[in-house]
Amino acid sequence: MKLSGWEVRVLFILVLGLLGTFAFDGFSVSPWYGLTGLGIGIAAVALQVSFVKIPADELIYTTVGAIIGLVAGILVLLALKLADFPEPADGVTPLVMIPFAFSYVFAHVAFTKGKKLGLMERATEVETPSAAPILVDLTGMVDGRVADMVIAGLIRGPFILSSTLKSRLEEMIESGDIIERGRGRRGMETLERLEEAAGNSGGIQLRDFGKPDREKFRMLEFMRKERCSLLSSDSELLDIAAKEGNHVINLEEVGPAARPVVLPGEFLSLKLIRKGRNPKQAVGFTEDGTMVVVEDAEELIGSTVDVEAHTTFRSTGGTMVFARLKEQNGS
């Protein structure tokens, strides 16, 4: 059983109370000592809660300054004693306050001026931040590109998967629908490749998101509690997650973004397959699926031609290239 922070604090206070009750007067029960132990525990927890809220650099600067001031004050006190500084006959000499005064002054100076040294900033710059987990749903696994992105080093884990993901892919493979079977096989292949690739990229963690009809709700609830990204092609889930402030990776946008850009003046070779929207236009596609509209090429539909791009139009739906026949540019 994993205890939360406050459960540990309450347990700590109770333990101190019990120790105070039984640790004195020959292990006889003493409620007053028990209350003293509880008070010490509560004070310690209050200090711990307060210190946690202080930024690390400020805490370090203040602590180091206080220690240096305390040492300097003790040295001054020893020097005054060696110089036979007059002390009162009775009571404690006020000179003992010197180390505490020096400690306060040095702590205050370190707190207000310490950041100008830039030591903590340099330490922060060289520190490698830990990668946030990436939640991959069923649509992201069936898409297949997540494993390729991990292998290429574009994203790193750890990866969060539903504990029922594998069984759902197996159900898809056994489906009577040929398309569903194909999607299931591709998802299972992607899962196997991801398991192998994620070994050096944070690994895979399984989470129970309940039944399929409640899975989206449970995933969104999980993302609200945990700092993680979402990788999916489910537009509804992506939209809700993005509106709630989560980082999302839309696989429908990854493809167009990763395709090479066709620049004006670049030559292409492609097969024309159908008519364009305007008269005399013909349409073909590059190997990566980019649509190319060729002017004055309607009569060449069905043949492979060399063209020169002159305009490129990019949108969220993909890239469209407008081109002319290469022979026309040479004439």
N, C-alpha and C positions, 0 to 999 in steps of 0.2 A: 504494500500500500504506500503510495506516494503522498507525503504531507505537504500542505501548502505553507507559504511563508508565515502566515499568522498562526497556524496550528503549531508550528515549531516554536514560535515566540511564547504562546500560552503554555506549552509543555515546559519550556525553559523556566518560566516564572514559577510554575508549580513545583518543579524540581528544587529550585532555590528555597521555596517555602518549606518543603519537606526537610531539606538539609538543615535549615534554620531551626526547625521544630525538634529534631532528634540529635543534632550534632553537638549540643552543649549540655552541661550539667549531668555528665555521665550518661548520656543518651536518654535522659528522662524527658518526657514531653513538656515543651515550653512554648505556649502559644505566642508569647511576646517575641521570642526569637524567630518563630515562624512568620509572624507579621513583618519582622525586620527583613527576613529573606525575601518575602514577597515584594517589599518596598524596593529592595536592591534590584530584584529582577525587573520590576516595572521601570525603574530609572534606567537600567541598562538597555531595555527594549526601546525606551523613548529616545535615548542617545543614538541607538542604532538606526532607528527610523529617520532621525534628523540628519545623521551623517550620510545616509544613502542619497538624500536629496541634494547634497552638496556636489557640484561638479568635481571630477577627479583632480583636475589641475589645481583648483582653488584649495582643495583639501591637502594636497601634497605641499603646495607653497606655504600654506599656513602652518602645517606641522613642522616642516623643516625650519621655517623661521622661528617658531616657538622653541625648538630644541637648541638652535644656535643662540637665541637670546638667553635661554636658561643657563647654558654653559658659560656665556660671556658674563652673566650676572654672578655666577658662582666664583668666577675668577676675580671679579671686582671685589666681591665679599672677602675672599681670601687675602687679597692685597690689603684691604683695609684692616683686617685682623692682624696681619704681619706688621702694619704700620702703627700698632698699638692705638687704634682709634678708641676713644673713650666709650665705655658701655655702662648702662645703668647697673647698679649693684643688685637689684632685684628685678625679676621679670625677664621677658624675652626681648632681646635687642631688636629695634626696628630695622636693623641692617638686613635681617633675613628676608625682608620684602624686596630687596634689590633684585635677586634672580627672577622673581615673579614679574616685577616691573619690566625688566629687560626682555623677558619672554613675551610679554604682551606687546611691547613696542616692535620687536623684531617680527612677530607674527603679523601684526597689522601692516608693516612695511612690505613684507613678503607677499601678503594677500593683494595689496593695491598695486605694487610695482613688479611683481614676479612675472606676469605675462609678457612684459617687455623683453624678457630674455629669450622667448620663443622656443624654450626647450620642449614644452608639451606639444606645441604645434608641429615641431619636426618629428616628434615621436608618433604623432597621429598620421603624418603623411606617409611614413614608411610602413605603417600597420596595414596589413591586408584585410579588408572587411570580409566577413563571412557571407557567403552567398545565401540569398533568401530561397526557401523551398519553392518548387514549381509544382502546382497541382495540375495533373493531366487527366482529363475526363475520357469517356469512351470515344467520343468523336475525335479527340486529339490522337488517340491510339490508332483508330481505324484509318485516319488520314495517312499515317505512315511517315511523315516528315520529321517527327520529333527525334527519332533515332538518328537520322542523317544529320540533324542540327547538333546533336550531342557529339557525334563522331567528328564533325567538322570543327568542334570547339566553339560554336556560336552561343550555346547555352550550357550552363552547369547546374547540377543538382544541389541538394538532394531533391528527388522527385516524389511527390505524394500521389499514390494511386488508391483507388477504391479496392477494398479487400475482395469484392465480388467481381472485379473486372475480368479476371481470367475465366471464371465460370460463365459469365455472360458472353464472352467471345466463343467459348466452346458451344454454347447454345446456338449462336449464330452460325457456326460451322455445320451444325447438324440440322439447320433449317431446310425446309423444302424449297425455298426461294433461292435460285441460283445467284442472284445479285447479293442477297444477304450472306450466302455461303462465302462468296468472294470477299466481302467486307470483313467477315469473321477471320478468314485465313490471313488477310493482310494485317489485321489488328494483332493476331497471334504472332506473326512473324516480327512485327514491330516491337511487341512486348519482349520477345526473346532477344532481339538486337539491343533494345534499350537496357535490359538486365545485364547484358555483357558490357555495353559501353558505359553504363552508369557506375561500374565498379571503380573507375578512376575519376568519377565526377560526382561524388557525394552520396551515391547509392540510392536505393529505393525504399520508401517507407509506406506501409499499408495502413489505411484508415477505414473504419467501418462507417459508411454514410447511409446505412439503412437500406430499405427496399428501393428498387429503381424509381418508383413513382414519387419518392421523397428525397431522392439523391441530390437534385439540384438545390433544394432548400437547405439540406444539411451541408452541402459544399459551401454555399454562401455564408451560412452560419459559421463554418470552420474558418473561412477567410476573414470574417469579422474579428475573430479571436486571435488568429495567427497572422503573422506578417509573411505572406506568400503571394506568388504570382499565379495566374491562371493561363494555361495553354489549352486552347480548344478551337473548334470550328462551329460551335453552337452559338449562333448570333444572339439569341435571347439571354443565355447565361453570361455571355461576354458583355452585353450591354448593361445588365444589372450589376455585374461585378465592377465594371468601369465606373458607373455612376456612384458606387459606394466607395470609390477611391482606391480600388485595387489595381495593381499593374496587370495588364492582360496582354497575351500574345495571340493575335487572331491569325490562324493559319491561312485563312482566305486572303490575307494581305501579305503573307510571307512570300508566296509565289511571285506575284508581280514585283515586289520589292527586290527579290533576288535575281530577277532576269537581267541579262546584260542590256544596256541601253543602246539603241540604234541611233547613231548620230547622223545629221544631215551630211550628204556627200558619201556615205558609206555604201558599198556595193553588196548586194545580196543575191543569192540564187535560190529560187523557190518554184513550186508548182502552183499554177493557177487552177482553182477548182470550181469557182462559180462567179456569177455576175456581181458587180457592185451595185450600190444604191443608185448612183448616177449613171447616165448613158456612157457607154464605151469603157466603163471601169470593170476591172477583174480583181478578184480577191484570192489571196494565197496566205499560207501560214509558214512561219519559220519553224525550226526544229523544237524551239521552246514554247511554241504556241502563240507567238505574237502575230496578230493579224496585220497583213500588208495589203493596202489598196493601191493597185497599179492603174495609172491613167492610160487611156487609149490602148488597152490590152484585151478587150472583150473577145476579139477574134482568136486569141492565143489560149483560151481556156482549155485545160487538159494537158498543156505542155509546160515544160520547165524553162524558165526565162531568167536572165540576169537583169537586175533593176538597180537603180540608184535612189536612195532615200533622200527626200527633200524636206519632209516635215514629220515630226514625232509628237504625238499627243498622248499624254499619260494622265490617268485618273485612277480612282480607287478600284475600278473594275478591271483595269489592265492597261496595256499599251497598244496604241494603233499607229501604224506607220503609213505615210503616203509616199509613193515612189513613182518614178518614170522608168520606161524601158531604157536599158543602157544604150541600145542602138540609136535612140532618139537624141541622146546627149552627145554622141560622137558625130552626128551628122551636121 
